[in-house]
Amino acid sequence: MKALAYQQAHPLDAFAMELVDVAEPRLRDADLLVEVRAVGINPGEAGVRRTRSAEPGGRLVLGWEFAGVVRAVGPAAAGFAVGDRVMGTGDMARDGTWAERVAVDHRVVAPIPDELAFADAASLPIGGLTAWEALFREHDGLAAGIDRVLIVGGAGGVGTLATRLLKTRTPALVATTASRPASREWCTAMGADLVVDHTGDVPAQLRAAGIDRVDLVLSTAGTAGNLGWIAEVLRPFGHLAAVDLTGPLDPMPLAAKSLSLHTEMVFSRITAGVDVDRQGRILAELARDVVAGQLRPIATTVLDGLGADVMRRAHELVESARTVGKTVIRF
């Protein structure tokens, strides 16, 4: 089958992914074989491309989220049949979804409702799961005492879906950050009660709007560099949920207020092998919310074709940091 692969880590201006022939995925007992019809593109994938190389003589196939059609079912994969339309995540320890077919544990997959196109379904898994797990942790609502939430990076995939989850599932006041007119308009359209500019004085902007403290900050970008003002806007014993911690972090600004730091990585359940089916159940909840009109798909740019030129264009958009919603590729 065909897949997009590369060998050496590389920057965007030396884009080196190629469409190559690779072996068919080998199914484990709990796997589904899915014919991929659409994939969402994420900033983290671009980060892996820039920093991670294959083993000598090997190649890497990236891709973390997909929508497609089941073509084979492993003997321990319950609840799915050949021909089912499904969406889900890949597994960082296996070949990714930028391929014609992918093998994936059935527990991290959910059916796609008839009302949802493949491209729209592919825009939901990574952002939706990340937002849900960061906000709701081990239950399906906010922890007690969280009434005011600030989302740093409100126009991206995680920030958008976090806003919608908060506005449809909780009574919390939701403030987001965005710096450009288009992204500010997007955040407002998604239901944010207040939008502030993260390139300016965020604490002052919140105070001007009558918000002296927030209970929870969900930070999707720039967390390490923003830790000072994040600590300033949080109440004592408040919470910081961060999804972008990839380097050193000085926790001292958090200590003075006894703040809690919660990290989020969407593949944690798969990596640990703990409560893995919870991921599929969350995806099913997201799909039901879309059908009910509480969530909306966030595929704002849809490209066509499993090819290197198309994928390079998708990475250009992601790395520009000037898009809203999600870039999706249909195969």
KEKE-3310 file (N, C-alpha, C; in steps of 0.2 Angstrom, whole numbers, plus 5000, padded with zeros to 4 digits):
npx = (5004:5001:5010:5014:5030:5046:5064:5074:5074:5067:5067:5053:5056:5064:5057:5054:5046:5039:5029:5027:5029:5024:5023:5008:4998:5000:4988:4984:4976:4965:4963:4957:4957:4958:4952:4959:4951:4951:4962:4966:4977:4990:4999:5008:5012:5019:5029:5036:5040:5050:5060:5062:5070:5070:5075:5091:5091:5078:5061:5048:5031:5020:5005:4991:4977:4961:4948:4938:4935:4930:4939:4944:4942:4949:4950:4947:4941:4928:4911:4912:4911:4915:4914:4909:4909:4921:4930:4945:4960:4978:4992:5006:5017:5016:5015:5008:4994:4995:4992:4986:4979:4977:4981:4973:4969:4953:4948:4950:4943:4928:4911:4906:4894:4879:4877:4889:4902:4917:4928:4924:4923:4936:4942:4940:4945:4959:4959:4947:4948:4959:4955:4944:4950:4959:4951:4941:4946:4946:4932:4916:4914:4918:4929:4924:4921:4926:4923:4926:4935:4950:4956:4971:4975:4963:4958:4963:4963:4961:4958:4946:4937:4938:4931:4918:4914:4915:4905:4893:4892:4894:4892:4901:4910:4919:4934:4945:4961:4967:4975:4973:4962:4954:4955:4950:4937:4933:4934:4924:4913:4912:4908:4914:4915:4922:4936:4953:4969:4983:4996:4997:4995:4988:4983:4979:4969:4960:4956:4951:4939:4932:4936:4945:4951:4954:4949:4954:4966:4968:4980:4986:4997:5014:5016:5027:5034:5024:5021:5022:5012:5001:5001:4998:4985:4978:4968:4972:4976:4972:4970:4981:4980:4990:4995:5006:5019:5035:5048:5060:5053:5050:5044:5042:5034:5021:5021:5019:5006:5001:4997:4989:4997:4992:4996:4993:4992:4987:4989:4991:4983:4984:4997:5000:4992:4980:4963:4959:4948:4941:4944:4938:4925:4924:4926:4914:4905:4908:4904:4890:4887:4890:4880:4869:4870:4877:4891:4902:4909:4927:4934:4941:4949:4951:4960:4965:4970:4982:4997:5014:5015:5003:5003:5014:5009:4999:5007:5013:5002:4999:5011:5011:5004:4993:4980:4963:4953:4954:4965:4962:4965:4958:4957)
npy = (4994:5012:5025:5040:5044:5047:5049:5056:5069:5085:5102:5113:5120:5111:5100:5083:5072:5057:5049:5032:5014:5003:4990:4980:4984:4975:4966:4966:4956:4963:4973:4984:4985:4999:5008:5022:5038:5051:5063:5073:5087:5091:5102:5096:5085:5091:5095:5083:5079:5088:5085:5072:5057:5042:5026:5020:5015:5014:5020:5033:5034:5046:5053:5056:5056:5050:5047:5034:5018:5002:4988:4976:4965:4961:4946:4949:4961:4969:4975:4981:4980:4975:4987:4997:5015:5024:5034:5040:5039:5036:5027:5031:5022:5015:5013:5028:5037:5042:5036:5023:5013:5008:5000:4999:4999:4994:4999:5013:5019:5026:5025:5034:5045:5045:5058:5064:5069:5062:5071:5080:5072:5068:5079:5080:5070:5071:5085:5085:5075:5079:5091:5087:5078:5086:5096:5089:5078:5064:5062:5067:5081:5098:5100:5102:5119:5126:5139:5149:5149:5151:5150:5147:5151:5150:5149:5138:5120:5112:5122:5128:5117:5114:5126:5125:5113:5117:5127:5120:5110:5114:5127:5137:5152:5157:5163:5167:5167:5177:5184:5189:5198:5189:5177:5181:5184:5171:5164:5171:5167:5154:5154:5160:5169:5180:5188:5189:5197:5188:5193:5205:5213:5201:5199:5212:5215:5206:5210:5223:5218:5215:5203:5196:5185:5168:5151:5140:5138:5133:5129:5129:5133:5140:5138:5137:5149:5158:5157:5165:5176:5168:5162:5173:5176:5166:5160:5157:5140:5136:5129:5123:5117:5110:5107:5107:5104:5102:5104:5111:5117:5130:5128:5137:5150:5144:5139:5149:5151:5139:5131:5119:5109:5101:5090:5085:5072:5065:5052:5044:5035:5024:5021:5018:5007:5007:5008:5010:5009:5020:5030:5028:5029:5042:5048:5044:5051:5064:5063:5061:5073:5082:5078:5082:5095:5102:5102:5107:5102:5105:5107:5118:5121:5111:5099:5090:5073:5060:5064:5070:5084:5089:5086:5094:5107:5107:5106:5119:5127:5123:5127:5140:5146:5154:5150:5145:5133:5117:5110:5098:5083:5075:5059)
npz = (5000:4999:5007:5016:5020:5029:5032:5039:5052:5048:5042:5037:5025:5019:5015:5016:5015:5006:4995:4997:4994:5006:5018:5021:5035:5050:5059:5076:5089:5094:5085:5072:5055:5045:5031:5026:5025:5027:5036:5050:5053:5064:5075:5083:5076:5066:5074:5077:5065:5063:5072:5075:5069:5059:5064:5059:5042:5042:5041:5044:5047:5050:5058:5067:5069:5061:5049:5043:5034:5040:5036:5040:5054:5070:5080:5093:5093:5097:5093:5081:5063:5047:5035:5043:5047:5054:5067:5074:5084:5080:5086:5094:5095:5084:5066:5058:5052:5040:5027:5016:5023:5040:5055:5070:5087:5093:5103:5104:5095:5087:5081:5066:5065:5053:5049:5048:5038:5031:5031:5041:5052:5054:5059:5073:5083:5090:5095:5102:5111:5118:5124:5131:5141:5147:5153:5160:5166:5176:5176:5170:5170:5175:5189:5206:5211:5200:5191:5182:5167:5158:5142:5134:5118:5109:5097:5090:5086:5099:5108:5102:5103:5116:5121:5116:5122:5136:5135:5132:5141:5154:5166:5166:5165:5151:5145:5132:5123:5109:5095:5083:5072:5064:5071:5084:5081:5077:5090:5097:5089:5092:5105:5116:5131:5133:5124:5125:5121:5119:5116:5123:5139:5148:5162:5165:5155:5158:5171:5167:5161:5172:5178:5191:5195:5189:5189:5182:5170:5154:5144:5128:5120:5121:5135:5144:5143:5146:5160:5171:5170:5169:5182:5189:5185:5190:5203:5221:5224:5212:5195:5183:5167:5155:5138:5130:5135:5132:5135:5146:5162:5174:5189:5199:5199:5201:5214:5224:5225:5228:5216:5206:5193:5179:5167:5149:5138:5123:5120:5132:5139:5130:5129:5142:5144:5151:5155:5142:5133:5137:5129:5117:5121:5125:5112:5106:5113:5109:5096:5097:5103:5092:5083:5090:5089:5098:5097:5084:5069:5065:5054:5044:5034:5020:5011:4997:4993:4995:4996:4994:4991:4994:5008:5012:5010:5020:5031:5030:5033:5046:5053:5051:5061:5060:5057:5059:5068:5061:5049:5037:5027:5014:5007)
capx = (5000:5005:5010:5019:5036:5052:5069:5078:5070:5069:5062:5048:5059:5068:5052:5057:5041:5038:5024:5031:5026:5025:5020:5001:4998:4998:4983:4984:4969:4960:4964:4953:4960:4954:4954:4958:4947:4953:4966:4967:4984:4991:5005:5013:5015:5025:5035:5039:5044:5056:5064:5063:5072:5069:5081:5095:5088:5070:5057:5043:5025:5016:4998:4988:4969:4959:4941:4938:4930:4933:4940:4945:4941:4953:4946:4946:4939:4921:4907:4913:4910:4917:4910:4908:4912:4924:4935:4949:4967:4983:4996:5013:5022:5015:5014:5003:4988:4996:4993:4980:4976:4980:4979:4972:4965:4946:4945:4952:4939:4921:4907:4905:4886:4878:4876:4895:4906:4924:4933:4922:4925:4943:4944:4938:4948:4964:4957:4941:4950:4964:4951:4940:4954:4962:4946:4936:4950:4943:4925:4913:4913:4923:4930:4921:4924:4929:4917:4929:4941:4954:4959:4976:4975:4956:4956:4966:4958:4960:4955:4940:4933:4937:4926:4912:4913:4913:4899:4888:4892:4895:4889:4907:4912:4924:4938:4950:4965:4968:4978:4972:4955:4950:4955:4946:4930:4931:4933:4917:4908:4912:4904:4918:4912:4927:4942:4959:4975:4989:5002:4997:4994:4982:4980:4976:4963:4954:4953:4946:4933:4929:4938:4951:4955:4951:4950:4957:4969:4969:4985:4988:5003:5018:5015:5033:5035:5018:5019:5022:5006:4996:5001:4995:4978:4974:4967:4976:4974:4969:4973:4984:4981:4994:4995:5012:5025:5040:5054:5061:5048:5052:5037:5041:5028:5015:5021:5017:4998:4999:4993:4990:4998:4990:4998:4988:4994:4981:4990:4993:4979:4986:5004:5000:4987:4975:4957:4960:4942:4938:4945:4933:4919:4924:4925:4907:4901:4909:4900:4883:4886:4889:4873:4864:4871:4881:4898:4902:4916:4931:4938:4941:4953:4951:4964:4963:4975:4988:5003:5019:5014:4997:5005:5018:5004:4995:5011:5014:4997:5000:5017:5010:5001:4988:4974:4958:4950:4958:4967:4961:4966:4954:4961)
capy = (5000:5018:5029:5046:5042:5050:5045:5061:5075:5090:5108:5114:5122:5105:5095:5077:5066:5054:5043:5026:5008:5000:4983:4981:4984:4968:4966:4962:4953:4969:4979:4985:4988:5004:5011:5029:5042:5058:5064:5079:5088:5094:5105:5091:5081:5095:5095:5077:5079:5093:5083:5064:5053:5035:5021:5019:5011:5013:5026:5035:5036:5050:5053:5054:5055:5048:5044:5029:5013:4996:4983:4969:4965:4956:4942:4952:4968:4968:4980:4984:4976:4977:4992:5003:5021:5025:5039:5038:5041:5031:5025:5034:5017:5011:5017:5032:5037:5046:5030:5021:5009:5009:4996:5003:4996:4996:5003:5020:5021:5027:5025:5040:5046:5046:5065:5067:5068:5059:5076:5083:5067:5068:5086:5079:5066:5074:5091:5084:5071:5083:5096:5083:5075:5092:5099:5085:5073:5057:5062:5070:5088:5101:5099:5107:5126:5129:5142:5153:5146:5154:5145:5151:5148:5148:5148:5131:5114:5110:5128:5128:5111:5116:5131:5122:5108:5121:5131:5116:5105:5117:5134:5141:5158:5155:5168:5164:5172:5177:5190:5192:5199:5183:5172:5183:5182:5164:5162:5173:5163:5147:5155:5163:5175:5186:5186:5194:5197:5185:5197:5211:5212:5197:5201:5219:5214:5202:5215:5228:5215:5213:5196:5197:5178:5163:5145:5135:5140:5128:5132:5125:5135:5144:5138:5139:5157:5162:5154:5171:5179:5162:5161:5179:5177:5160:5160:5152:5133:5135:5124:5124:5111:5111:5102:5108:5104:5098:5106:5113:5121:5132:5128:5142:5154:5141:5137:5154:5151:5132:5130:5112:5108:5095:5089:5081:5069:5061:5044:5042:5028:5019:5020:5014:5001:5008:5011:5012:5010:5026:5035:5027:5031:5050:5050:5043:5057:5070:5062:5062:5081:5085:5076:5086:5102:5106:5103:5108:5100:5111:5107:5125:5120:5104:5098:5083:5069:5057:5066:5074:5091:5091:5086:5100:5113:5106:5108:5126:5130:5122:5130:5147:5148:5159:5147:5144:5127:5112:5108:5091:5081:5069:5054)
capz = (5000:4999:5013:5016:5025:5028:5036:5043:5054:5043:5043:5032:5019:5016:5016:5013:5015:5000:4994:4995:4995:5013:5020:5024:5042:5053:5064:5082:5090:5096:5080:5066:5049:5043:5025:5028:5020:5029:5042:5053:5054:5070:5076:5086:5071:5062:5078:5077:5059:5063:5078:5076:5064:5059:5065:5053:5037:5043:5039:5049:5044:5055:5058:5074:5069:5055:5048:5037:5034:5043:5031:5043:5061:5073:5083:5100:5092:5098:5092:5074:5058:5040:5032:5047:5046:5061:5068:5080:5084:5079:5091:5093:5094:5077:5060:5058:5048:5033:5023:5013:5028:5046:5060:5076:5093:5092:5109:5103:5089:5088:5075:5063:5063:5046:5047:5048:5033:5034:5033:5047:5058:5055:5063:5080:5088:5094:5098:5106:5117:5122:5127:5136:5146:5151:5157:5164:5170:5177:5176:5164:5171:5179:5196:5210:5212:5194:5187:5177:5164:5153:5137:5130:5111:5109:5090:5087:5087:5106:5111:5099:5105:5123:5122:5115:5128:5142:5135:5131:5146:5160:5167:5167:5161:5147:5142:5128:5120:5102:5094:5076:5071:5062:5077:5089:5078:5078:5097:5099:5086:5096:5111:5121:5134:5133:5121:5126:5117:5123:5115:5127:5146:5149:5168:5164:5151:5162:5176:5164:5160:5179:5180:5194:5195:5186:5193:5178:5164:5149:5140:5122:5117:5125:5142:5148:5143:5149:5166:5175:5170:5170:5189:5191:5184:5193:5211:5225:5224:5206:5191:5176:5162:5149:5133:5126:5139:5128:5137:5153:5165:5180:5192:5205:5199:5203:5220:5229:5226:5228:5210:5203:5186:5176:5160:5145:5132:5122:5120:5139:5140:5125:5131:5149:5143:5157:5154:5135:5130:5139:5124:5112:5124:5124:5105:5104:5116:5105:5090:5099:5103:5085:5080:5094:5088:5103:5095:5077:5066:5065:5048:5041:5027:5017:5005:4994:4990:4999:4992:4997:4990:4998:5015:5013:5011:5026:5036:5030:5036:5053:5056:5051:5067:5058:5055:5065:5067:5059:5042:5035:5021:5011:5002)
cpx = (5004:5005:5015:5024:5042:5057:5072:5073:5072:5064:5058:5051:5063:5063:5054:5052:5040:5033:5027:5027:5028:5021:5013:5002:4996:4994:4985:4977:4964:4960:4958:4958:4956:4957:4953:4955:4949:4957:4966:4975:4985:4998:5010:5016:5020:5031:5039:5043:5050:5061:5066:5065:5070:5076:5085:5092:5081:5067:5051:5037:5021:5009:4994:4980:4967:4951:4942:4933:4933:4933:4942:4944:4945:4948:4944:4943:4931:4917:4908:4913:4913:4912:4908:4912:4915:4929:4939:4956:4972:4986:5003:5018:5021:5015:5008:4998:4989:4997:4986:4976:4980:4977:4978:4968:4958:4944:4946:4948:4932:4917:4906:4897:4885:4878:4883:4899:4913:4928:4931:4924:4932:4946:4943:4942:4953:4962:4952:4944:4955:4960:4947:4944:4957:4957:4943:4940:4947:4935:4922:4911:4918:4923:4926:4925:4927:4923:4920:4935:4944:4957:4964:4977:4968:4954:4959:4961:4956:4956:4948:4935:4932:4932:4919:4910:4911:4906:4892:4887:4892:4893:4895:4908:4918:4928:4943:4955:4966:4970:4976:4964:4951:4950:4950:4938:4928:4930:4926:4912:4907:4909:4908:4915:4916:4933:4947:4965:4981:4996:5002:4997:4988:4979:4976:4969:4958:4952:4949:4939:4929:4931:4945:4955:4951:4953:4954:4960:4970:4974:4987:4994:5007:5018:5021:5034:5030:5017:5019:5015:5000:4995:4997:4988:4974:4973:4971:4972:4970:4972:4975:4984:4985:4995:5002:5018:5030:5047:5055:5055:5050:5045:5036:5036:5022:5015:5018:5009:4996:4995:4994:4992:4996:4992:4993:4992:4989:4982:4992:4989:4982:4993:5004:4996:4982:4969:4957:4953:4938:4939:4940:4926:4918:4923:4917:4903:4902:4905:4893:4882:4886:4882:4868:4865:4875:4888:4897:4909:4920:4936:4937:4944:4953:4955:4963:4969:4980:4994:5008:5017:5008:4999:5010:5014:5001:5000:5013:5008:4997:5005:5016:5007:4996:4982:4969:4956:4956:4959:4966:4962:4962:4958:4956)
cpy = (5006:5022:5035:5044:5047:5047:5050:5066:5080:5096:5108:5115:5116:5099:5088:5071:5064:5049:5037:5020:5005:4994:4985:4980:4977:4969:4962:4960:4958:4974:4979:4987:4993:5007:5019:5034:5050:5058:5071:5080:5093:5097:5100:5086:5084:5095:5089:5077:5083:5090:5076:5061:5046:5032:5021:5013:5010:5020:5027:5037:5039:5049:5051:5053:5054:5047:5040:5024:5006:4991:4976:4970:4960:4952:4944:4959:4968:4975:4984:4978:4979:4982:4998:5009:5023:5031:5037:5041:5035:5029:5027:5028:5013:5016:5022:5032:5040:5040:5028:5017:5009:5003:4999:4998:4998:5000:5011:5023:5022:5027:5033:5041:5047:5053:5068:5065:5066:5065:5080:5079:5068:5074:5085:5076:5069:5080:5089:5080:5075:5088:5092:5081:5081:5095:5095:5079:5066:5057:5067:5078:5091:5100:5104:5114:5129:5132:5147:5150:5151:5149:5149:5147:5146:5147:5141:5126:5112:5116:5129:5123:5112:5121:5128:5117:5112:5124:5126:5111:5108:5124:5139:5147:5156:5161:5164:5169:5171:5183:5193:5193:5193:5178:5174:5182:5175:5162:5165:5169:5156:5148:5158:5169:5181:5183:5192:5192:5194:5189:5203:5208:5208:5199:5207:5219:5211:5207:5220:5225:5213:5206:5197:5191:5173:5156:5140:5139:5133:5131:5127:5127:5140:5144:5140:5146:5161:5161:5160:5174:5174:5162:5167:5179:5171:5162:5156:5145:5132:5130:5126:5118:5113:5106:5102:5108:5099:5099:5108:5118:5123:5132:5133:5147:5151:5140:5142:5154:5144:5130:5122:5113:5101:5095:5084:5079:5064:5054:5041:5035:5023:5017:5016:5008:5001:5011:5014:5013:5016:5031:5034:5029:5039:5052:5049:5048:5063:5069:5063:5070:5084:5084:5081:5093:5106:5107:5104:5105:5106:5111:5113:5125:5113:5103:5091:5079:5067:5058:5070:5082:5094:5091:5092:5106:5113:5108:5116:5129:5129:5126:5138:5150:5154:5156:5146:5137:5122:5111:5100:5089:5075:5065:5052)
cpz = (5000:5006:5013:5022:5024:5033:5041:5045:5049:5044:5037:5025:5016:5016:5012:5013:5007:5000:4992:4996:5002:5014:5022:5032:5045:5059:5070:5084:5091:5091:5075:5061:5045:5036:5026:5023:5021:5035:5044:5054:5060:5071:5079:5081:5067:5067:5078:5070:5059:5068:5078:5069:5065:5062:5059:5048:5037:5040:5044:5045:5050:5054:5064:5074:5062:5055:5042:5038:5036:5037:5034:5051:5065:5078:5090:5099:5092:5096:5085:5069:5051:5037:5036:5046:5053:5061:5074:5080:5082:5086:5090:5092:5088:5072:5060:5053:5041:5028:5021:5018:5034:5051:5067:5081:5093:5098:5109:5097:5091:5081:5073:5062:5056:5044:5046:5042:5035:5035:5039:5053:5059:5059:5070:5085:5092:5098:5103:5112:5121:5126:5133:5142:5150:5155:5162:5168:5170:5178:5170:5165:5174:5186:5200:5211:5206:5190:5182:5174:5159:5148:5133:5123:5109:5102:5087:5088:5094:5109:5108:5103:5113:5125:5121:5120:5134:5141:5134:5137:5153:5160:5167:5163:5157:5143:5138:5126:5113:5100:5087:5076:5069:5068:5083:5087:5079:5085:5099:5096:5089:5103:5117:5124:5133:5129:5122:5122:5121:5121:5119:5134:5148:5156:5168:5160:5154:5167:5173:5162:5166:5181:5184:5195:5191:5190:5189:5172:5160:5144:5134:5119:5121:5132:5146:5148:5146:5157:5171:5175:5171:5178:5192:5191:5188:5201:5215:5225:5217:5202:5184:5172:5156:5145:5129:5129:5136:5130:5144:5156:5172:5184:5198:5205:5201:5211:5225:5230:5227:5222:5208:5196:5184:5168:5156:5139:5129:5121:5126:5140:5136:5128:5138:5149:5149:5154:5146:5132:5132:5133:5118:5114:5123:5117:5103:5107:5112:5098:5091:5100:5097:5082:5084:5093:5093:5101:5087:5075:5065:5059:5044:5034:5025:5011:5003:4991:4995:4995:4996:4997:4994:5006:5017:5014:5018:5032:5036:5034:5044:5056:5055:5057:5066:5055:5061:5063:5065:5051:5042:5028:5019:5006:4997)
residu = (MET:LYS:ALA:LEU:ALA:TYR:GLN:GLN:ALA:HIS:PRO:LEU:ASP:ALA:PHE:ALA:MET:GLU:LEU:VAL:ASP:VAL:ALA:GLU:PRO:ARG:LEU:ARG:ASP:ALA:ASP:LEU:LEU:VAL:GLU:VAL:ARG:ALA:VAL:GLY:ILE:ASN:PRO:GLY:GLU:ALA:GLY:VAL:ARG:ARG:THR:ARG:SER:ALA:GLU:PRO:GLY:GLY:ARG:LEU:VAL:LEU:GLY:TRP:GLU:PHE:ALA:GLY:VAL:VAL:ARG:ALA:VAL:GLY:PRO:ALA:ALA:ALA:GLY:PHE:ALA:VAL:GLY:ASP:ARG:VAL:MET:GLY:THR:GLY:ASP:MET:ALA:ARG:ASP:GLY:THR:TRP:ALA:GLU:ARG:VAL:ALA:VAL:ASP:HIS:ARG:VAL:VAL:ALA:PRO:ILE:PRO:ASP:GLU:LEU:ALA:PHE:ALA:ASP:ALA:ALA:SER:LEU:PRO:ILE:GLY:GLY:LEU:THR:ALA:TRP:GLU:ALA:LEU:PHE:ARG:GLU:HIS:ASP:GLY:LEU:ALA:ALA:GLY:ILE:ASP:ARG:VAL:LEU:ILE:VAL:GLY:GLY:ALA:GLY:GLY:VAL:GLY:THR:LEU:ALA:THR:ARG:LEU:LEU:LYS:THR:ARG:THR:PRO:ALA:LEU:VAL:ALA:THR:THR:ALA:SER:ARG:PRO:ALA:SER:ARG:GLU:TRP:CYS:THR:ALA:MET:GLY:ALA:ASP:LEU:VAL:VAL:ASP:HIS:THR:GLY:ASP:VAL:PRO:ALA:GLN:LEU:ARG:ALA:ALA:GLY:ILE:ASP:ARG:VAL:ASP:LEU:VAL:LEU:SER:THR:ALA:GLY:THR:ALA:GLY:ASN:LEU:GLY:TRP:ILE:ALA:GLU:VAL:LEU:ARG:PRO:PHE:GLY:HIS:LEU:ALA:ALA:VAL:ASP:LEU:THR:GLY:PRO:LEU:ASP:PRO:MET:PRO:LEU:ALA:ALA:LYS:SER:LEU:SER:LEU:HIS:THR:GLU:MET:VAL:PHE:SER:ARG:ILE:THR:ALA:GLY:VAL:ASP:VAL:ASP:ARG:GLN:GLY:ARG:ILE:LEU:ALA:GLU:LEU:ALA:ARG:ASP:VAL:VAL:ALA:GLY:GLN:LEU:ARG:PRO:ILE:ALA:THR:THR:VAL:LEU:ASP:GLY:LEU:GLY:ALA:ASP:VAL:MET:ARG:ARG:ALA:HIS:GLU:LEU:VAL:GLU:SER:ALA:ARG:THR:VAL:GLY:LYS:THR:VAL:ILE:ARG:PHE)
# end
